[in-house]
């Protein structure tokens, strides 16, 4: 019983510490100073995913943009680029012509990417008057 209590205290303490570091910008400063450290590319992307799940689209966009720009030549860059567009699409902050340009750019770089079919579908939809 004592072990379980200690485990949960450490878990909650870790969560509180991580939340504090995310909120005060410490994590972004670390990512900016050490972009190629082991695990940083994946952490950048998955922190963006966490914010996306919580519907904090503006912050998610920040992390996805960094991952897409810095790691564009990897599979992570493909996923981050599409997730960045997804955030912009979901936030309805861009008009249709800007989204069309974004999806065209994505398809030029990742014509055979993981999300190419969905990007083509959205591009077709927006080009014919959707949104």
PASEBA-1860 file (N, C-alpha, C; in nm, 3 decimals):
! residues 131
1> XXXXXXXX> 0.082/-0.120/0.000/0.000/0.000/0.000/0.087/0.127/0.000 ~ 0.195/0.121/0.080/0.285/0.235/0.089/0.352/0.261/-0.047 ~ 0.387/0.154/-0.118/0.450/0.166/-0.249/0.357/0.232/-0.350 ~ 0.230/0.195/-0.346/0.132/0.253/-0.436/0.115/0.402/-0.408 ~ 0.110/0.438/-0.281/0.097/0.579/-0.244/0.217/0.659/-0.292 ~ 0.336/0.606/-0.273/0.457/0.675/-0.318/0.456/0.689/-0.470 ~ 0.416/0.583/-0.540/0.408/0.588/-0.685/0.316/0.701/-0.731 ~ 0.196/0.709/-0.673/0.101/0.812/-0.715/0.146/0.952/-0.677
9> XXXXXXXX> 0.213/0.967/-0.565/0.267/1.098/-0.528/0.372/1.141/-0.630 ~ 0.461/1.049/-0.667/0.563/1.081/-0.768/0.500/1.109/-0.905 ~ 0.400/1.032/-0.941/0.332/1.052/-1.068/0.265/1.189/-1.074 ~ 0.190/1.222/-0.971/0.121/1.352/-0.967/0.224/1.465/-0.964 ~ 0.331/1.448/-0.886/0.437/1.550/-0.882/0.501/1.571/-1.018 ~ 0.524/1.461/-1.091/0.580/1.472/-1.225/0.487/1.543/-1.321 ~ 0.359/1.513/-1.311/0.261/1.577/-1.398/0.254/1.727/-1.368 ~ 0.253/1.763/-1.242/0.248/1.905/-1.203/0.373/1.977/-1.253
17> XXXXXXXX> 0.489/1.913/-1.237/0.615/1.974/-1.283/0.614/1.991/-1.435 ~ 0.572/1.890/-1.508/0.565/1.899/-1.654/0.469/2.010/-1.697 ~ 0.354/2.017/-1.633/0.256/2.122/-1.665/0.317/2.260/-1.642 ~ 0.387/2.276/-1.531/0.450/2.405/-1.499/0.556/2.440/-1.606 ~ 0.637/2.342/-1.646/0.741/2.367/-1.746/0.681/2.400/-1.883 ~ 0.570/2.337/-1.916/0.503/2.368/-2.042/0.444/2.509/-2.038 ~ 0.387/2.546/-1.926/0.321/2.676/-1.917/0.419/2.793/-1.912 ~ 0.533/2.775/-1.849/0.626/2.888/-1.838/0.725/2.897/-1.954
25> XXXXXXXX> 0.715/2.807/-2.049/0.798/2.814/-2.168/0.931/2.742/-2.158 ~ 0.958/2.677/-2.046/1.085/2.607/-2.030/1.104/2.498/-2.134 ~ 0.999/2.427/-2.166/1.009/2.319/-2.264/1.042/2.375/-2.402 ~ 0.974/2.482/-2.442/1.004/2.543/-2.573/1.147/2.596/-2.579 ~ 1.194/2.656/-2.469/1.332/2.705/-2.467/1.430/2.589/-2.482 ~ 1.403/2.479/-2.415/1.490/2.362/-2.427/1.488/2.308/-2.570 ~ 1.368/2.297/-2.627/1.356/2.248/-2.765/1.432/2.338/-2.861 ~ 1.424/2.469/-2.840/1.494/2.563/-2.928/1.645/2.554/-2.912
33> XXXXXXXX> 1.693/2.529/-2.791/1.838/2.521/-2.767/1.896/2.386/-2.810 ~ 1.816/2.281/-2.804/1.866/2.145/-2.830/1.776/2.073/-2.930 ~ 1.763/2.125/-3.052/1.667/2.065/-3.146/1.703/1.924/-3.192 ~ 1.829/1.886/-3.182/1.869/1.755/-3.234/1.907/1.656/-3.125 ~ 1.877/1.688/-3.000/1.901/1.593/-2.892/1.811/1.472/-2.910 ~ 1.857/1.360/-2.859/1.778/1.237/-2.870/1.641/1.258/-2.804 ~ 1.537/1.229/-2.878/1.401/1.238/-2.827/1.332/1.372/-2.844 ~ 1.408/1.478/-2.873/1.347/1.611/-2.886/1.253/1.619/-3.005
41> XXXXXXXX> 1.288/1.566/-3.123/1.193/1.573/-3.235/1.059/1.507/-3.202 ~ 1.067/1.388/-3.145/0.944/1.316/-3.111/0.866/1.388/-3.002 ~ 0.938/1.440/-2.901/0.871/1.512/-2.793/0.799/1.635/-2.846 ~ 0.864/1.707/-2.937/0.803/1.826/-2.995/0.671/1.791/-3.063 ~ 0.674/1.685/-3.142/0.554/1.643/-3.213/0.445/1.595/-3.116 ~ 0.482/1.512/-3.020/0.382/1.455/-2.930/0.327/1.555/-2.829 ~ 0.404/1.656/-2.794/0.348/1.764/-2.712/0.242/1.838/-2.793 ~ 0.271/1.860/-2.921/0.171/1.920/-3.010/0.045/1.835/-3.015
49> XXXXXXXX> 0.062/1.703/-3.024/-0.055/1.613/-3.025/-0.135/1.625/-2.895 ~ -0.065/1.636/-2.784/-0.134/1.652/-2.656/-0.218/1.779/-2.652 ~ -0.159/1.889/-2.698/-0.235/2.014/-2.703/-0.351/2.004/-2.802 ~ -0.330/1.933/-2.912/-0.438/1.916/-3.009/-0.555/1.839/-2.947 ~ -0.524/1.734/-2.874/-0.629/1.657/-2.808/-0.706/1.741/-2.707 ~ -0.637/1.835/-2.643/-0.702/1.924/-2.547/-0.767/2.044/-2.615 ~ -0.760/2.048/-2.748/-0.817/2.154/-2.830/-0.755/2.292/-2.804 ~ -0.628/2.293/-2.761/-0.552/2.417/-2.753/-0.479/2.429/-2.886
57> XXXXXXXX> -0.553/2.470/-2.988/-0.503/2.467/-3.126/-0.388/2.564/-3.149 ~ -0.391/2.678/-3.083/-0.285/2.776/-3.103/-0.151/2.721/-3.053 ~ -0.150/2.660/-2.936/-0.026/2.603/-2.883/0.015/2.480/-2.962 ~ -0.080/2.397/-3.000/-0.049/2.279/-3.081/0.016/2.322/-3.212 ~ -0.036/2.428/-3.272/0.019/2.480/-3.397/0.165/2.519/-3.380 ~ 0.199/2.579/-3.266/0.337/2.618/-3.239/0.431/2.497/-3.241 ~ 0.392/2.392/-3.172/0.477/2.272/-3.166/0.483/2.201/-3.301 ~ 0.369/2.189/-3.368/0.369/2.122/-3.499/0.451/2.201/-3.601
65> XXXXXXXX> 0.442/2.333/-3.596/0.519/2.415/-3.690/0.668/2.394/-3.669 ~ 0.711/2.396/-3.542/0.854/2.373/-3.514/0.898/2.236/-3.565 ~ 0.819/2.133/-3.536/0.855/1.998/-3.580/0.857/1.989/-3.732 ~ 0.759/2.050/-3.798/0.751/2.044/-3.944/0.870/2.115/-4.009 ~ 0.910/2.228/-3.953/1.020/2.304/-4.011/1.155/2.238/-3.987 ~ 1.176/2.189/-3.865/1.308/2.137/-3.829/1.333/1.995/-3.878 ~ 1.228/1.917/-3.891/1.245/1.775/-3.923/1.168/1.738/-4.050 ~ 1.170/1.829/-4.146/1.087/1.814/-4.266/1.127/1.696/-4.354
73> XXXXXXXX> 1.249/1.650/-4.342/1.295/1.541/-4.429/1.271/1.403/-4.368 ~ 1.195/1.396/-4.262/1.169/1.267/-4.198/1.019/1.238/-4.200 ~ 0.984/1.117/-4.160/0.841/1.082/-4.148/0.774/1.171/-4.046 ~ 0.848/1.213/-3.945/0.794/1.304/-3.845/0.757/1.438/-3.908 ~ 0.837/1.482/-4.005/0.806/1.607/-4.075/0.677/1.598/-4.152 ~ 0.653/1.484/-4.215/0.527/1.460/-4.287/0.409/1.470/-4.190 ~ 0.416/1.398/-4.080/0.307/1.400/-3.982/0.288/1.538/-3.921 ~ 0.398/1.604/-3.887/0.389/1.736/-3.826/0.333/1.840/-3.923
81> XXXXXXXX> 0.373/1.832/-4.050/0.322/1.925/-4.151/0.171/1.910/-4.167 ~ 0.126/1.787/-4.172/-0.018/1.765/-4.188/-0.092/1.806/-4.061 ~ -0.035/1.775/-3.945/-0.100/1.813/-3.819/-0.108/1.965/-3.807 ~ -0.006/2.036/-3.854/-0.008/2.182/-3.856/-0.124/2.232/-3.941 ~ -0.140/2.175/-4.061/-0.253/2.213/-4.147/-0.386/2.178/-4.082 ~ -0.392/2.064/-4.016/-0.514/2.021/-3.948/-0.554/2.122/-3.840 ~ -0.456/2.170/-3.765/-0.484/2.271/-3.662/-0.537/2.400/-3.725 ~ -0.472/2.442/-3.832/-0.518/2.564/-3.899/-0.658/2.545/-3.955
89> XXXXXXXX> -0.684/2.427/-4.009/-0.815/2.395/-4.065/-0.921/2.393/-3.954 ~ -0.889/2.332/-3.842/-0.984/2.322/-3.732/-1.010/2.456/-3.664 ~ -0.911/2.543/-3.665/-0.926/2.670/-3.595/-1.006/2.773/-3.676 ~ -1.034/2.742/-3.800/-1.106/2.830/-3.893/-1.050/2.972/-3.896 ~ -0.917/2.983/-3.871/-0.856/3.116/-3.873/-0.809/3.154/-4.013 ~ -0.804/3.056/-4.104/-0.761/3.084/-4.240/-0.880/3.076/-4.335 ~ -0.873/3.156/-4.439/-0.978/3.145/-4.539/-0.946/3.030/-4.635 ~ -1.038/3.001/-4.720/-1.026/2.886/-4.811/-0.902/2.895/-4.899
97> XXXXXXXX> -0.871/3.011/-4.954/-0.756/3.021/-5.044/-0.625/2.993/-4.971 ~ -0.615/3.033/-4.845/-0.494/3.004/-4.768/-0.482/2.854/-4.738 ~ -0.594/2.790/-4.709/-0.592/2.645/-4.686/-0.557/2.570/-4.814 ~ -0.610/2.616/-4.927/-0.576/2.554/-5.056/-0.425/2.563/-5.078 ~ -0.368/2.679/-5.053/-0.223/2.697/-5.071/-0.146/2.606/-4.976 ~ -0.193/2.594/-4.853/-0.126/2.507/-4.756/-0.129/2.361/-4.797 ~ -0.244/2.313/-4.841/-0.254/2.173/-4.885/-0.174/2.149/-5.013 ~ -0.169/2.246/-5.103/-0.086/2.231/-5.223/0.062/2.219/-5.185
105> XXXXXXXX> 0.105/2.302/-5.093/0.244/2.298/-5.048/0.276/2.163/-4.984 ~ 0.182/2.115/-4.901/0.202/1.984/-4.838/0.217/1.876/-4.945 ~ 0.127/1.877/-5.045/0.130/1.773/-5.149/0.254/1.782/-5.238 ~ 0.306/1.903/-5.257/0.430/1.917/-5.334/0.547/1.851/-5.262 ~ 0.552/1.869/-5.132/0.662/1.814/-5.053/0.643/1.666/-5.020 ~ 0.519/1.627/-4.991/0.491/1.490/-4.947/0.387/1.425/-5.039 ~ 0.415/1.420/-5.167/0.320/1.366/-5.265/0.279/1.222/-5.233 ~ 0.368/1.147/-5.174/0.338/1.009/-5.137/0.337/0.992/-4.985
113> XXXXXXXX> 0.310/1.101/-4.914/0.313/1.099/-4.768/0.198/1.021/-4.707 ~ 0.205/1.004/-4.577/0.103/0.930/-4.503/-0.036/0.990/-4.517 ~ -0.042/1.119/-4.534/-0.171/1.189/-4.534/-0.206/1.247/-4.671 ~ -0.137/1.202/-4.775/-0.156/1.260/-4.909/-0.299/1.244/-4.959 ~ -0.359/1.128/-4.936/-0.496/1.108/-4.984/-0.594/1.204/-4.918 ~ -0.580/1.221/-4.787/-0.670/1.313/-4.715/-0.643/1.458/-4.758 ~ -0.516/1.491/-4.777/-0.482/1.627/-4.822/-0.540/1.654/-4.961 ~ -0.532/1.555/-5.052/-0.590/1.570/-5.186/-0.741/1.587/-5.177
121> XXXXXXXX> -0.804/1.510/-5.091/-0.949/1.519/-5.074/-0.989/1.658/-5.024 ~ -0.917/1.708/-4.925/-0.949/1.842/-4.873/-0.920/1.949/-4.977 ~ -0.811/1.933/-5.049/-0.778/2.029/-5.154/-0.889/2.032/-5.259 ~ -0.935/1.917/-5.301/-1.045/1.911/-5.397/-1.171/1.974/-5.342 ~ -1.200/1.945/-5.216/-1.321/1.999/-5.154/-1.316/2.152/-5.147 ~ -1.202/2.205/-5.102/-1.190/2.351/-5.089/-1.183/2.419/-5.225 ~ -1.124/2.351/-5.322/-1.113/2.409/-5.456/-1.250/2.417/-5.525 ~ -1.341/2.328/-5.488/-1.474/2.328/-5.549/-1.577/2.401/-5.466
129> XXX> -1.534/2.468/-5.360/-1.626/2.553/-5.287/-1.658/2.511/-5.146 ~ -1.595/2.407/-5.093/-1.619/2.367/-4.955/-1.563/2.467/-4.857 ~ -1.609/2.457/-4.735/-1.570/2.542/-4.621/-1.620/2.679/-4.644
END
